[in-house]
């Protein structure tokens, strides 16, 4: 199996904007992007917003958190700039890394599937997914560099199953889901994504997590899993 064999299938309720302060590794949820038909809006909110402001968060570039708590459709125009543009020769490859069809044009799907990450800042979009059978998507594993189970990852094949384990005692996120391989902790599903996975389990669906790819570098996307709601 290769990553490009995977096609994501997600029903996205909203997108959460996460920000990672330079002084800490924790992702902080600082806003929500919603849509009604073809109309998009963005609001600064979330349990982490106050903490983020204390750590220096001033808002998304050009959208100061002090100027206005709610931004209308102009916000999506700004967020679209985070996506691979149609004229890029490697666009199909970049989208394929996240299981996105090359002709996909829905910005919600594109941002939710790719995260809209840029090397130039610390923002990322995280999808809030409805708990529906058939959901399928790729997501990076959080924190894998810190755990023993990650040592052997580059040597195991794609498709290897990880065991998802809820961790309600987690001090950073009571909705955390840890991923285990042969009894060892590999890492975690990303914040917000883990909540969607738990919602699926709580609605009676099974949760399957398998390795999509693992690299030997130290980038944030080096270990990626495929998540399915069954």
Backbone torsions as a table, in degrees:
resi	resn	phi	psi	omega
1	UNK	NA	134.8	173.4
2	UNK	-114.0	161.2	-178.0
3	UNK	-57.8	-37.2	-176.7
4	UNK	-71.1	-9.7	174.6
5	UNK	-75.7	-16.0	-174.8
6	UNK	-92.9	130.7	174.9
7	UNK	-118.4	120.6	-177.3
8	UNK	-68.5	149.7	175.8
9	UNK	-141.2	106.0	-174.5
10	UNK	-135.5	138.1	170.1
11	UNK	-107.3	101.1	-172.0
12	UNK	-90.3	125.2	178.9
13	UNK	-79.3	-56.0	174.9
14	UNK	-147.2	169.7	173.0
15	UNK	-113.4	132.3	174.8
16	UNK	-98.4	134.2	175.0
17	UNK	-91.6	124.1	177.9
18	UNK	-110.3	148.4	179.2
19	UNK	-133.1	137.2	179.6
20	UNK	-112.7	114.0	179.2
21	UNK	-68.7	150.0	-179.0
22	UNK	-63.7	-25.6	-176.0
23	UNK	-86.1	-4.5	-176.9
24	UNK	-152.0	152.7	-179.0
25	UNK	-87.0	-10.4	-175.6
26	UNK	-72.7	133.6	173.0
27	UNK	-77.5	133.7	179.5
28	UNK	-114.8	126.7	179.7
29	UNK	-81.5	120.6	-171.8
30	UNK	-121.0	-4.3	-178.8
31	UNK	-170.4	170.3	-177.7
32	UNK	-135.6	130.6	174.7
33	UNK	-106.3	129.9	-179.1
34	UNK	-127.6	166.6	175.0
35	UNK	-143.3	148.2	172.8
36	UNK	-130.3	102.9	-174.1
37	UNK	64.9	-120.0	178.6
38	UNK	-99.3	10.4	-178.6
39	UNK	-104.3	129.6	-178.2
40	UNK	-115.5	147.8	174.8
41	UNK	-142.9	161.9	179.9
42	UNK	-139.2	139.0	-179.5
43	UNK	-133.4	135.4	170.6
44	UNK	-76.9	120.6	-179.9
45	UNK	-163.9	-171.9	177.3
46	UNK	107.5	154.5	-177.3
47	UNK	-64.9	-20.5	-176.7
48	UNK	-92.9	-6.5	-170.9
49	UNK	-61.4	-45.9	-178.5
50	UNK	-61.6	-42.7	178.2
51	UNK	-63.1	-41.9	-179.7
52	UNK	-60.8	-42.9	179.9
53	UNK	-62.4	-40.0	177.7
54	UNK	-62.7	-29.4	-178.9
55	UNK	-89.9	4.7	174.5
56	UNK	110.6	3.4	179.7
57	UNK	-67.5	127.7	-179.4
58	UNK	-115.0	-4.9	-179.8
59	UNK	119.8	169.5	175.6
60	UNK	-68.3	145.4	-178.4
61	UNK	-51.0	125.1	-179.4
62	UNK	82.2	0.3	-177.6
63	UNK	-135.2	70.1	-174.7
64	UNK	-58.2	135.8	178.6
65	UNK	-67.5	-23.4	179.7
66	UNK	-84.0	-24.9	-176.2
67	UNK	-74.8	-42.7	-179.0
68	UNK	-160.3	134.3	178.1
69	UNK	-77.3	-20.0	-176.8
70	UNK	-128.4	135.7	178.6
71	UNK	-125.8	139.2	-175.8
72	UNK	-84.7	-151.8	-174.0
73	UNK	-57.1	-17.4	178.0
74	UNK	-61.9	-25.7	-178.6
75	UNK	-62.3	-41.3	-178.6
76	UNK	-66.5	-32.3	176.1
77	UNK	-62.0	-38.2	177.1
78	UNK	-69.2	-41.4	-176.9
79	UNK	-69.7	-30.4	179.7
80	UNK	-59.0	-28.1	-179.2
81	UNK	-64.7	-13.7	180.0
82	UNK	-83.6	-7.1	-174.4
83	UNK	-98.4	151.6	176.0
84	UNK	-59.4	125.9	-177.1
85	UNK	-77.6	155.7	-172.8
86	UNK	-61.5	-27.0	-177.2
87	UNK	-85.8	-6.0	179.6
88	UNK	-68.7	129.1	-178.9
89	UNK	-66.8	-21.7	-179.2
90	UNK	-102.1	14.9	-176.5
91	UNK	-59.0	-46.1	-178.4
92	UNK	-61.0	-40.5	178.3
93	UNK	-64.4	-45.4	-178.2
94	UNK	-62.9	-42.4	178.0
95	UNK	-68.7	-37.1	179.3
96	UNK	-61.6	-29.2	177.2
97	UNK	-60.1	-23.9	-178.8
98	UNK	-115.3	16.9	174.5
99	UNK	72.8	24.7	-177.6
100	UNK	-100.6	132.4	178.4
101	UNK	-64.5	143.1	-176.0
102	UNK	-63.3	-22.3	-179.9
103	UNK	-95.2	7.5	179.1
104	UNK	-65.7	131.9	-178.8
105	UNK	-124.6	-7.5	-179.1
106	UNK	-69.9	114.5	-177.2
107	UNK	-63.7	-29.2	177.4
108	UNK	-64.3	-46.4	179.5
109	UNK	-64.4	-44.2	-177.6
110	UNK	-64.2	-45.4	178.6
111	UNK	-67.8	-40.5	-179.4
112	UNK	-66.9	-37.1	-177.2
113	UNK	-78.7	-40.6	-175.6
114	UNK	-94.0	-19.2	-175.4
115	UNK	83.8	-13.8	-178.4
116	UNK	59.7	31.0	-176.8
117	UNK	-75.7	142.7	174.5
118	UNK	-124.8	149.4	178.9
119	UNK	-75.1	-10.8	-174.1
120	UNK	-93.7	-5.1	178.6
121	UNK	-149.1	-173.4	-173.5
122	UNK	-117.2	28.5	-179.7
123	UNK	-99.3	154.6	177.3
124	UNK	-158.9	143.0	174.8
125	UNK	-98.4	135.4	-179.5
126	UNK	-123.0	127.6	-175.6
127	UNK	-83.0	137.2	168.3
128	UNK	-93.3	112.0	-171.5
129	UNK	-100.5	139.9	172.7
130	UNK	-72.7	143.5	-176.3
131	UNK	-79.4	81.4	-176.6
132	UNK	-119.0	135.9	175.7
133	UNK	-61.2	140.1	-178.6
134	UNK	98.3	-10.3	176.6
135	UNK	-60.5	138.2	-176.6
136	UNK	-152.7	127.4	-178.9
137	UNK	-159.7	165.0	177.4
138	UNK	-108.5	140.8	-180.0
139	UNK	-149.2	141.4	176.0
140	UNK	-65.9	152.3	175.6
141	UNK	-89.1	130.2	-179.1
142	UNK	-85.6	137.7	171.0
143	UNK	72.0	13.3	-173.2
144	UNK	-62.8	-25.9	-176.2
145	UNK	-69.5	-12.3	-173.6
146	UNK	-97.7	-1.4	-171.9
147	UNK	-123.7	149.3	-176.4
148	UNK	-60.6	-34.6	-176.7
149	UNK	-62.7	-18.4	-178.8
150	UNK	-77.9	-15.7	-174.2
151	UNK	-60.1	-40.1	-174.5
152	UNK	-91.5	-0.6	-173.1
153	UNK	-58.5	-43.8	-178.8
154	UNK	-60.5	-16.4	-178.1
155	UNK	-96.1	-3.8	-179.0
156	UNK	-103.1	150.6	-173.2
157	UNK	-78.7	154.7	172.1
158	UNK	-58.7	144.0	-177.7
159	UNK	97.9	-8.9	176.9
160	UNK	-64.8	132.3	-176.1
161	UNK	-79.8	137.2	169.2
162	UNK	-107.5	147.5	178.6
163	UNK	-92.5	117.9	176.5
164	UNK	-84.1	128.1	-175.9
165	UNK	-129.1	116.4	175.7
166	UNK	-60.0	144.7	-178.1
167	UNK	-132.9	73.9	-176.4
168	UNK	-63.7	-18.0	179.8
169	UNK	-85.7	1.4	-178.2
170	UNK	-60.9	126.8	-174.7
171	UNK	-69.3	-25.7	-177.7
172	UNK	-90.8	-30.9	-175.3
173	UNK	-156.6	106.4	-180.0
174	UNK	-65.9	-10.8	176.9
175	UNK	-100.9	21.1	-178.9
176	UNK	-70.0	149.0	174.2
177	UNK	-128.0	117.1	178.3
178	UNK	-87.7	152.6	178.3
179	UNK	-114.9	127.9	-178.1
180	UNK	-118.9	146.0	175.0
181	UNK	-131.6	117.6	-178.3
182	UNK	52.8	42.3	175.9
183	UNK	81.3	-2.6	-180.0
184	UNK	-106.1	145.3	178.0
185	UNK	-73.3	124.8	177.0
186	UNK	-94.8	-43.8	-177.7
187	UNK	170.9	-156.5	-175.9
188	UNK	-133.5	153.2	165.4
189	UNK	-66.2	146.5	-177.0
190	UNK	-66.5	152.1	177.3
191	UNK	-52.9	145.1	-176.1
192	UNK	78.5	-50.6	175.6
193	UNK	-60.4	-40.9	179.3
194	UNK	-63.9	-35.9	178.5
195	UNK	-63.7	-41.4	176.6
196	UNK	-62.4	-38.2	178.1
197	UNK	-64.9	-41.2	178.5
198	UNK	-67.5	-37.2	176.8
199	UNK	-60.9	-38.2	178.0
200	UNK	-64.6	-44.8	178.3
201	UNK	-62.5	-42.4	-177.3
202	UNK	-68.7	-20.9	177.4
203	UNK	-89.8	2.5	176.1
204	UNK	101.3	3.0	178.9
205	UNK	-87.4	155.2	173.4
206	UNK	-89.4	151.4	-178.6
207	UNK	-116.3	121.7	178.6
208	UNK	-117.2	131.8	178.9
209	UNK	-128.9	122.7	-180.0
210	UNK	-130.9	151.7	-179.6
211	UNK	-69.7	128.0	175.4
212	UNK	-96.0	-42.4	176.9
213	UNK	-163.0	153.6	177.0
214	UNK	-145.2	129.7	179.5
215	UNK	-113.2	173.1	-176.3
216	UNK	-102.4	0.7	-179.8
217	UNK	-79.6	-157.7	-178.0
218	UNK	-128.5	22.7	-179.6
219	UNK	-78.1	161.9	-177.1
220	UNK	-69.7	-15.0	-178.3
221	UNK	-112.0	20.8	-175.2
222	UNK	-68.8	-34.1	177.9
223	UNK	-117.3	119.7	-175.5
224	UNK	-126.9	134.6	178.1
225	UNK	-115.0	151.8	169.8
226	UNK	-93.8	130.2	179.1
227	UNK	-114.4	134.1	177.9
228	UNK	-131.5	141.6	172.1
229	UNK	-101.9	117.4	-173.2
230	UNK	-111.2	NA	NA
